[in-house]
Amino acid sequence: MLAGASNTPYWLDDPGRPAGRPALTRDTTTDLLVVGGGYTGLWTALLAKESEPDRDVVLVEAERIGWAASGRNGGFCSASLTHGAANGRERFPDEFDVLQSMGVDNLRGLRATVERFAIDCELEATGELDVATEDHQVEWLRDAADEDGAEFLDAEAVRRQVDSPTYRAGLWDRDGAVLVHPAKLAWGLARAAESLGVRIFEGTRARGIDTAGVPSGRRVLVGAGESTVTARQVVLGTNAFPSLVRRARPFVVPVYDYAIVTEPLTAAELGAIGWANRQGIGDSANQFHYYRLTADNRILFGGYDAVYHFGGRVKASYDTRRATFGLLADHLDATFPQLGGVRLSHAWGGAIDLCGRFCAFFGTARRGQVAYAAGYTGLGVGASRFAGQVMLDLLSGTETERTATEMVRSKPPPFPPEPLAWLGVQATRASIRAADRNQGRRNLWLRTLDRMGLGFDS
């Protein structure tokens, strides 16, 4: 299945990928400097110009727009800001309903932006299907249906939607998620921002922040490439990469996620599995898979084998892991044996910014002139827009409904230094594998992490 598969992310291996933009080659001054050309940075830049058209905004990206997580993910765009309802209820019980409402509004705003700027990101409002592949997971889905109002499907009903012999039940959330082509969304946001006057520079790595010697402390100096940007305010959207605000670094570790994509399915192959409603799918294990159809009817199949490297390093060499690609290919074959081992066209990986509460956290630095957000833990396609709004709120210095929430005011537990971080992640991965083999029962290690607010899944 893997022979000949490209290690370029499928989404980035697109003939419509825009040409690269020039790097910043001279010192410049701006009102707002945005560091990072992924969703977080792009949404912030766009929202900043929409709210204040006269504000000058510069965005710098070390590589290319959408090159990192924003061009490597599965394209699942959820209304949830809290990495799902269960996680939100556990971590923010007093404001869960408020956060859910904000999430619905956020997804509505995202879709409105896509329409307003005619962003061709292949958006499909098909909803998301959670499936039970073990008997003990069926009751989890029944309970979730009762709490959240999604549609419970028994084994027969779920297999009428998508025919896999592994399915025991399903939960169809028809309105809480959409699917997108993630790279096209990033490219479209960049074009929209530029149409409003945002200046974007690629191949321009931000080196550090300095306020020493700046008159009255009213501006911030950021080394960018070989140049310097003098800005009144700065937003950091660097996510899994080391933050320019050092005190934010202990809250995030980079965990590598992997995905494979098949050749386009034939009409006969599609007929064998159904999937006429084209929902995004995730299973209910701790080490879960996510999968979907692309616009040209390939299957993208990812997840399960999240990998942490000692020291929290982010390296291009980690993007390829043949053992994981082979594992995912085997799991795809077990999920849809009727496809008979369809060939793969692409297999890749990338870093996710994992934090201990699974959803974004926020903060400011340098006397409130710098704002940052990180920690989406793989669910940032939609939540990054909300994060952009939060950071602009924080920079304004005015409390809003968003900044008044505990989610924005609090931080997740920090990760310990090495070697404790590596040992802890390995112990946790082994424990969640054991839980999946043992009817979902969590051992003492996992229960201890839960009590500490450091729950973990893949």
C-alpha positions in Angstrom: 0.0 0.0 0.0 2.8 2.4 0.9 5.0 1.9 -2.2 5.4 5.2 -4.0 3.5 7.3 -1.5 4.7 10.9 -1.3 5.8 12.3 2.1 4.5 15.8 1.1 1.2 16.5 2.9 -1.6 15.8 0.5 -3.1 19.3 1.1 0.1 21.1 0.2 0.8 18.9 -2.8 -1.7 21.0 -4.8 -1.2 22.6 -8.2 -3.1 25.6 -7.0 -0.6 26.3 -4.1 0.3 30.1 -4.3 3.7 31.2 -5.2 5.9 32.1 -2.3 6.0 35.6 -1.0 9.2 37.6 -0.5 11.0 37.8 2.8 11.3 40.9 4.8 14.6 42.5 3.8 14.5 45.9 5.5 13.5 47.3 8.9 9.9 48.3 9.2 7.4 49.8 11.6 3.8 48.7 12.2 0.9 49.0 14.6 0.5 45.2 14.9 3.1 42.5 14.2 1.7 39.0 13.8 4.2 36.1 14.1 3.2 32.9 12.4 1.4 32.2 9.1 -0.9 29.5 10.3 -4.5 29.8 11.2 -3.9 31.7 14.5 -1.8 34.4 12.9 -3.9 34.6 9.7 -7.2 35.0 11.6 -5.7 37.6 14.0 -4.4 39.7 11.1 -7.7 39.5 9.2 -9.8 40.3 12.2 -7.6 43.1 13.2 -7.9 44.8 9.8 -11.7 44.2 9.7 -12.2 45.8 13.1 -9.8 48.7 12.5 -9.2 49.2 8.8 -6.6 52.0 9.4 -4.4 49.8 11.6 -1.2 48.8 9.9 -0.6 45.0 10.2 2.5 43.0 9.3 2.6 39.2 9.4 5.9 37.2 9.2 6.1 33.5 8.6 9.4 31.5 8.9 8.4 29.1 6.1 5.3 29.3 3.9 1.7 30.2 4.7 0.0 27.1 6.0 3.2 25.1 6.0 3.0 23.6 9.5 -0.1 22.3 11.3 -2.5 24.4 9.3 -1.6 22.6 6.1 -1.1 19.1 7.6 -4.3 18.5 9.6 -7.4 16.4 8.7 -9.5 19.4 7.9 -12.1 18.8 10.7 -13.4 22.2 11.8 -15.4 21.9 15.0 -17.7 24.4 16.8 -16.2 23.2 20.1 -13.6 25.5 21.7 -12.9 22.9 24.4 -11.8 19.8 22.5 -15.3 18.3 22.8 -18.2 18.5 25.2 -16.9 16.0 27.7 -13.6 17.8 28.1 -15.4 21.2 28.3 -17.8 20.0 31.0 -15.0 18.5 33.1 -12.6 21.5 32.9 -15.1 24.5 32.8 -18.3 23.3 34.4 -19.5 26.7 35.4 -19.2 28.3 32.0 -19.6 25.3 29.7 -22.9 26.6 28.2 -21.3 30.0 27.5 -18.3 28.4 25.8 -20.5 26.2 23.7 -22.5 29.2 22.6 -19.3 31.1 21.7 -18.2 28.1 19.8 -21.3 28.0 17.7 -21.0 31.7 17.0 -17.4 31.2 16.1 -18.1 28.5 13.5 -20.9 30.7 12.1 -18.4 33.6 11.8 -15.8 31.4 10.1 -18.3 30.2 7.5 -19.4 33.8 7.0 -15.8 34.9 6.3 -15.3 32.0 3.9 -18.4 33.2 2.0 -17.7 36.9 2.2 -14.2 36.5 0.7 -15.1 33.7 -1.6 -12.5 31.4 -0.1 -12.6 28.1 -2.1 -11.7 25.7 0.7 -14.0 22.9 -0.3 -16.1 23.4 2.8 -18.6 20.6 3.4 -21.3 20.9 6.1 -21.6 17.2 6.6 -21.2 17.0 10.3 -19.1 14.5 12.3 -19.7 10.8 13.1 -18.2 9.3 16.3 -18.2 5.5 16.1 -17.9 2.8 18.7 -15.5 0.0 17.7 -15.7 -1.8 21.0 -18.8 -2.9 22.9 -18.0 -0.8 26.0 -17.9 2.4 23.9 -21.6 2.0 22.9 -22.8 3.3 26.3 -20.4 6.2 26.0 -22.1 7.3 22.8 -25.6 6.7 24.3 -24.7 9.0 27.3 -23.2 11.6 25.0 -26.4 11.6 22.8 -28.5 12.2 25.9 -26.3 15.1 27.1 -25.5 16.8 23.8 -28.5 16.1 21.6 -26.6 14.4 18.8 -28.3 11.5 16.9 -27.5 8.0 18.3 -27.2 5.2 15.7 -27.2 1.5 16.6 -24.9 -0.9 14.7 -27.3 -1.4 11.8 -28.0 2.3 11.4 -24.4 3.4 11.5 -23.4 0.8 9.0 -26.1 2.2 6.7 -24.2 5.4 6.8 -20.7 4.0 6.5 -20.2 0.3 6.2 -17.3 -1.0 8.4 -17.4 -4.3 10.1 -15.7 -2.7 13.1 -18.7 -0.4 13.9 -20.9 -1.2 17.0 -22.7 2.2 17.1 -22.4 5.8 16.1 -23.2 9.3 17.1 -23.9 11.8 14.4 -23.4 15.5 15.2 -25.0 17.0 12.1 -24.3 20.7 12.9 -21.2 20.9 15.2 -18.5 20.5 12.6 -17.7 21.1 8.9 -14.9 19.7 6.7 -12.4 21.9 4.8 -9.4 21.7 2.6 -7.1 23.0 5.4 -4.3 24.4 3.1 -6.8 26.2 0.9 -8.4 27.7 3.9 -5.0 29.1 5.0 -4.2 30.4 1.5 -7.6 32.0 1.2 -7.3 33.7 4.6 -3.9 35.1 3.5 -5.4 36.5 0.3 -8.3 38.0 2.2 -5.9 39.6 4.7 -3.8 41.1 1.9 -6.9 42.4 0.2 -7.5 44.5 3.3 -3.9 45.8 3.4 -2.1 43.3 5.6 1.6 43.0 4.6 2.7 39.3 4.6 6.4 38.2 4.5 7.3 34.5 4.1 10.8 33.0 4.8 11.1 35.5 7.7 11.8 33.8 11.1 11.1 35.9 14.2 14.3 35.7 16.4 13.3 37.4 19.6 11.4 40.3 21.4 13.1 43.3 23.0 11.7 46.3 24.8 14.9 47.5 26.3 15.8 51.0 25.3 12.5 51.5 23.4 11.2 55.0 24.3 8.5 55.0 27.0 8.1 51.2 26.5 5.4 52.0 24.0 6.8 49.8 21.2 8.3 46.4 20.8 11.3 45.4 18.7 11.1 41.9 17.0 14.1 40.6 15.1 12.6 39.1 11.9 14.9 37.5 9.4 17.8 39.9 8.9 15.6 42.8 9.7 13.9 44.4 12.7 10.2 45.2 13.1 9.2 47.9 15.5 5.6 47.4 16.5 3.2 48.9 19.0 1.7 45.4 19.7 2.7 41.8 18.8 0.7 38.6 18.5 2.4 35.2 18.7 0.8 32.3 16.8 3.7 29.9 16.9 1.8 27.0 18.6 4.0 23.9 18.7 7.2 25.8 18.1 9.1 27.4 21.0 7.3 30.6 22.1 9.2 33.9 22.0 7.7 34.3 25.5 9.8 31.9 27.5 7.4 31.6 30.4 4.7 30.1 28.0 6.9 27.2 26.9 6.3 24.8 29.8 2.6 24.7 29.0 3.1 23.0 25.6 4.9 20.0 24.3 5.1 19.1 20.5 3.5 15.7 19.8 3.7 14.3 16.3 0.6 13.1 14.5 0.5 11.2 11.2 -1.9 10.6 8.4 -2.1 8.7 5.1 -4.2 9.3 2.0 -5.4 6.8 -0.6 -5.6 7.1 -4.3 -9.1 8.2 -5.4 -11.7 5.6 -4.8 -13.5 4.1 -7.8 -17.3 4.2 -8.0 -17.4 0.5 -7.1 -15.1 1.1 -4.1 -17.3 3.9 -2.8 -20.4 1.8 -3.3 -18.8 -1.0 -1.2 -18.4 1.3 1.9 -21.4 3.7 1.4 -20.4 7.0 3.0 -23.0 8.9 0.8 -23.3 11.7 3.4 -19.5 12.2 3.6 -19.3 12.8 7.4 -16.0 13.2 9.1 -15.4 10.2 11.3 -13.6 9.6 14.6 -13.6 6.5 16.7 -14.1 6.4 20.4 -10.9 4.8 21.6 -8.3 6.7 23.7 -5.9 6.2 20.9 -8.4 7.2 18.3 -8.4 7.5 14.5 -9.9 10.3 12.4 -10.8 9.9 8.8 -12.7 11.5 5.9 -13.2 11.8 2.2 -11.5 14.4 0.2 -13.2 16.3 -2.6 -11.8 13.8 -5.2 -12.9 10.8 -3.0 -9.7 9.8 -1.4 -9.7 8.6 2.2 -7.6 10.5 4.6 -6.9 8.3 7.6 -4.9 9.6 10.6 -4.3 9.7 14.3 -3.7 6.8 16.8 0.1 6.9 17.1 0.9 10.3 18.7 4.7 10.5 19.2 6.7 12.7 21.6 10.4 13.0 21.1 12.8 13.6 24.0 13.4 17.2 24.7 10.3 18.4 22.9 12.2 18.9 19.7 10.5 19.9 16.4 12.4 18.5 13.4 11.6 18.0 9.8 13.0 14.4 10.0 10.2 13.6 12.5 7.6 14.3 9.8 8.2 10.8 8.2 7.7 7.7 10.3 7.3 4.5 8.2 6.4 2.3 11.2 3.4 4.6 11.9 2.4 4.8 8.2 2.4 1.0 8.1 0.3 0.8 11.3 -2.2 3.3 9.9 -2.4 1.4 6.6 -3.1 -1.8 8.5 -5.8 -0.1 10.5 -7.4 1.4 7.4 -7.4 -2.1 5.9 -9.1 -3.5 9.0 -11.7 -0.7 9.0 -12.6 -1.2 5.3 -11.5 -4.7 4.3 -13.9 -4.5 1.3 -11.4 -2.1 -0.3 -8.8 -4.8 -0.6 -5.8 -2.8 0.3 -6.2 0.4 -1.8 -3.0 2.1 -2.7 -1.7 5.1 -0.9 -0.7 8.4 -2.5 0.5 10.4 0.5 1.8 9.8 4.0 3.1 12.5 6.3 3.3 13.9 9.8 3.5 17.1 11.8 3.7 18.5 15.2 0.6 19.3 17.4 0.8 21.7 20.3 -0.4 19.5 23.1 -1.3 21.2 26.4 -2.5 19.5 29.6 -6.2 20.6 29.2 -6.5 19.8 25.5 -7.7 23.3 24.5 -6.1 26.6 23.9 -4.7 28.9 26.6 -3.9 32.6 26.4 -1.6 35.2 27.9 0.1 38.5 27.6 3.7 39.7 28.2 5.8 42.8 27.9 3.4 45.1 29.8 0.4 43.8 27.8 2.0 44.7 24.4 2.4 41.0 23.4 -0.4 38.4 23.3 -0.1 34.7 22.6 -2.3 31.6 22.2 -1.3 28.0 21.9 -2.3 24.5 23.1 -5.1 23.6 20.7 -4.1 19.9 20.9 -5.2 19.1 17.3 -8.5 21.0 17.3 -7.4 24.4 16.2 -9.0 24.7 12.7 -12.0 26.5 14.1 -10.8 27.5 17.6 -7.9 29.5 16.1 -10.4 32.1 14.9 -11.7 32.5 18.5 -8.1 32.7 19.7 -7.5 35.6 17.3 -10.4 37.5 18.8 -9.3 36.8 22.3 -5.7 38.1 21.7 -7.0 41.3 20.1 -9.3 41.7 23.1 -6.4 41.2 25.5 -4.3 43.8 23.6 -7.1 46.3 23.7 -6.9 46.2 27.5 -10.7 46.1 27.8 -12.5 43.1 29.3 -14.9 41.4 27.0 -17.2 38.4 27.4 -14.4 36.3 26.0 -11.6 37.5 28.2 -13.9 37.2 31.3 -14.1 33.4 31.0 -12.1 31.1 33.1 -10.8 29.4 29.9 -9.0 32.7 29.0 -8.0 33.7 32.5 -6.5 30.3 33.5 -3.5 28.3 32.3 -3.2 24.5 32.0 -0.8 22.6 34.3 2.8 23.0 33.1 4.7 19.9 31.9 7.7 18.9 34.0 11.3 19.3 32.7 13.1 16.4 31.1 13.6 13.5 31.6 10.3 13.6 33.6 8.3 14.9 30.6 9.5 12.1 28.3 9.0 9.4 31.0 5.6 10.7 31.8 4.4 10.7 28.2 5.7 7.2 27.6 4.0 5.9 30.8 0.8 7.6 29.7 0.8 6.2 26.2 1.3 2.7 27.6 -1.5 3.2 30.0 -4.0 4.5 27.5 -3.2 1.5 25.2 -3.9 -0.8 28.2 -7.2 1.1 28.9 -8.3 0.5 25.3 -7.6 -3.2 25.7 -9.4 -3.3 29.1 -12.9 -2.0 28.4 -11.7 1.6 28.8 -10.8 1.2 32.5 -8.1 3.7 33.5 -5.3 2.5 35.7 -3.9 4.3 38.7 -1.5 6.4 36.6 -4.3 7.7 34.4 -6.6 8.4 37.3 -3.8 10.3 39.0 -3.3 12.4 35.9 -7.1 13.0 35.7 -7.0 14.3 39.3 -4.1 16.6 38.4 -5.9 18.0 35.4 -3.5 16.3 33.0 -5.7 13.8 31.2 -4.2 12.6 28.0 -5.3 10.8 24.8 -4.0 10.6 21.3 
